[in-house]
Amino acid sequence: MTGDLGELIRARGKEYGAVTGRPRRCGWFDAPLLRHAVRVNGLDTLAVTKLDVLDPCHAVLVGVGYRYKGTLLHEWPGEERVIAKLEPVFEERPGWLSETAGLRAWEDLPGRAHEYLRWLEDLIECEISLVSTGPGRDETVLVEPSRLTRWFPDLRQLCLR
């Protein structure tokens, strides 16, 4: 991510090295890479962090594949020589253009944020059970029902404090 939008995302997400202060690289969600991680690691559920960083975006992009030598790949290739030559392929969805910072209930999230999160679940083939809407521990949305809330029913009380 480069340009003004890249700088906006970096600044909103406070993406700077803790020791050096060096700006971190930021990019759009890479669905095939995360789907690969889900499969390789046997993940059952995921947390999405920093949803609020995308609040001012008119559109959000998600990497849905890669182009390699003119061929469209929808899965993460396992060969390093291929990975070095990939060009990302993105799909665009409308942003929600409303404040999610500090929200704590799924029902309070904008409809387009719901659509975005459900789309990500479909792309990565894994449920999302927790969404952070800010840096504070209490700025957390528990998605219900989910594996996380079934595994840890007391989590509801902790997040409601």
ZINORQUI-V463474 format. One record per backbone hydrogen bond with DSSP energy under -0.5 kcal/mol. CO is the residue of the C=O (numbers start at 1). NH is the residue of the N-H. If there is no record, write none. Layout:
co nh
CO NH
CO NH
This chain:
co nh
2 6
3 7
4 8
5 9
6 10
7 11
8 12
9 13
10 14
10 15
11 14
14 16
15 24
17 21
22 17
29 31
29 63
30 34
31 35
32 36
33 37
34 38
35 39
36 40
37 41
38 42
38 43
44 127
46 129
46 130
47 49
48 132
50 53
51 54
52 55
54 57
57 97
58 95
60 93
61 29
62 91
63 31
65 89
66 68
66 73
67 87
68 71
71 68
71 73
73 66
79 82
79 83
80 84
82 85
83 86
87 67
89 64
89 65
91 62
93 60
100 103
104 142
105 108
105 109
106 109
110 113
110 114
111 115
112 116
113 117
114 118
115 119
116 120
117 121
118 122
119 123
120 124
121 125
121 126
127 46
127 129
129 143
130 48
131 141
132 51
133 102
136 139
138 140
139 133
139 134
140 142
141 131
141 143
142 144
146 150
147 151
148 152
152 155
153 156
154 158
155 159
156 160
157 161
158 161
